[in-house]
Amino acid sequence: MATKVILPRLGQGMESGTIVRWLKAEGEPVRKGEPLFELDTDKVTQEVEAEASGVLLRIEVREGEVPVGQTVAFIGAEGEELPAAAPDGGAGRPAAPAGPAGAEGAAPPVGEREPPAAREAPAAEPAQPSDGRLKASPLARRLARERGLDLAAIRGSGPEGRIVAEDVERAGAATAARVAPLAAGEPERRPLSNVRRAIARRLGEAWQVPVFQLQVSADMSRVNALLARLRERDPEVRVTVTDVLTKVCAQALMRHREVNAEFGADAILLHPTANVGLAVAAPQGLVVPVIRAAERRSLREIAALRSELVARARENRLRAEDLEGGTFTISNLGMYGIERFTAVLNPPQAAIVAVGASEERVVPLDGATAVRPMLTLTGTFDHRAVDGAPAAAFLRTVKESLEEPGLAL
């Protein structure tokens, strides 16, 4: 019996996802655990793996938004009979060409492919189906709506003239080319992705939280010396300032648990472990992968995990579980030469630390002055969960640990 491929729930609160593309075609063999399709959620774009082996008999939803739990495809033995497809091929599925008897919606034989010429050649005229209903995929409808394009004026290249996303992209590009000479200086329109929508929603929530900021500067002389020795001893694992900050912040959070907190409806939750999130600028937008139980990990372990997570974030390969469970966040813009800044809270966490660049400054030292590499840390705290004194004590511990890393590491 064929196995249904169900749209999975990839994280808490996920109710739907958008199928971006299929990595297997109908009729192709599939192995259990092999990537099957790409799914865009409000957190990540993630490859969904097949839960059974066999042949991809039929794709029910080719692209577009789908609720969690809906059947999107069938995997089974070659030639196995399947239930009749839903009218119009199901949500997001292009309707199949009529069979020999002209049956509407009849499924094509397994493995049958539309020839490339048929896929690429546009119809002579825009699709005008006999039943008066314009055939277009959900993604094509959304793109047309976002770009202000009239679907009725677009030629569909899908089965029976169905309009697919590529048709809308081509129409949009053609329109832009015609309009460009007359509208120089017009703003470029970039439709919001699910990730960008989620960022906007969460930042809006963050601005509703009453917060306060505290700032300290730490002498990084001994941290810099430590990093130089670690890199010389083990050049394959490059330990960075961010890794040291992750470790010392995690240990400080265990000493000052009031900061490793979350404000709830009827209680303040104090987390038992420090799951440190690292803000990463990825192509799809800002993401915050999490290093769990950072207080129990060595610098070498933290560096290896950080390197892997950042690489996967920039390649858009993060999994939903990589982004869940954070209790505290570090945002480091020092590599851009930013001296100091204020980071926006990452709800429901009660604290975030913004890290600037290490810079040479003249500071008082033993009754004289000296030039030292100084790093400025700015903490933002949820005042509903954390008061000023515990927040200040937390930052003082972080500063002391950076200036005397031997005490913390």
Steps between C-alpha positions, in 0.01 A plus 500: 500500500634843403637722778361850533757781524360737762610859550690474832494733798860621525467706815272614776222725377545405134159476333598511133798514266572596142632234263777671303605219266511123467838331494355186342272467198199271461616153403844535657618249763525634855692362797393549860687796648573653159409872453160516331396867485589842639261654751500868596378581853507823696840393640695312233489347155563133571530181297235245601614138482301205373363273773470198272678343204342433162397706198360853520168404347320832503561854625181647639632851573774631276552835671326746726380524858370179657359433849685260729370145461381529139601229254742644245610185315491118489793257511451134413576218258525579131165462327306498827150645475426817694184678612358737241660845507300786648326735250749729329774264622469593867621815668789636300520198265473579129203324348598198291442500125180334386533128429400322180132525592536867591447433873553823695776476765616146402844430644784438251671162504781470756829616358340696213678827440395811318752561219730797560363685199149477638614633837698790358289615209235750609144455386395703201253697710442550875320203655121536484350167615154403381360494855601865548741420785855617448744217574801610706711353779468655848859628481431661160189669640695633798787630286258669260315664789823624660629642171171653387473280189174394334493121480254513208767671290769238570557201272518174689761240410366225727262219406182633333648847509528509879699800623800407715745715696752514214235657274439777751876557537536536122201733477637713783841525334342595166288768667804641681695514173219696331450739790867560591572774239195697618543445871867538578555517873195291587557290816575132457223282642612193698213280619517403867624147569361295786823558694482879449134501608596309815784744573263795462242338727751411771665842494158657533441285806842596640422872482199443725728375779622753762880470482809672635864499392826474691851532358849388604841492332749217551876487445553221245879472535492158668221364279699598189810328639295190581353487149845530344625205706193288423529563126870416506436177688194391300482690168226270364246634751500879483379631837363856478399779735138394446584152632661646813200729549264205462685309770539783751142624450368146551693462824388846616139402426536203732628730777227759434200289412266800522639602159464154344126552520170537319200709602182289496133579547498405868864419581862577416674193362864450604667265255724224638755519220646771278391451140683785327369628168737667251349761267614418143443706185384239247377548140140439609525750788617512860496158668605396850632141520548370853794337680335294773646454849788731411612516864596131486691513173868566442617788283599249233150347497335841486725608213421187298125537558504872422691442177255231387188699588621820335599312183161330479321830569678670211426205271132506604528148644396557861245264652211621712652340811818709451298813577295380797557507874723809530507670842742788421646661186832652393505744206853581382560774241864550589615351170335797324696753707195601705627634833179461700129455433174401664344168400124438495378241747427151363167405667424307712860525624564757774848612387721560198859633486624712210875472432703770325848497354810469713688829464814651646414758767698698754390385846622563856727223631680488838497879542618561143351458155536217250365396161286188522267310261157581643170332413165664577202281594146641511239287672127542435274353768126436538416711806192286571727204579835656595580793729796730462719356777503136380553617143794715610647212701473274195690747278762550772561124508532491121750788511706333776505171308621670182775684683605187695398212265693249707240537775214413267644255250 
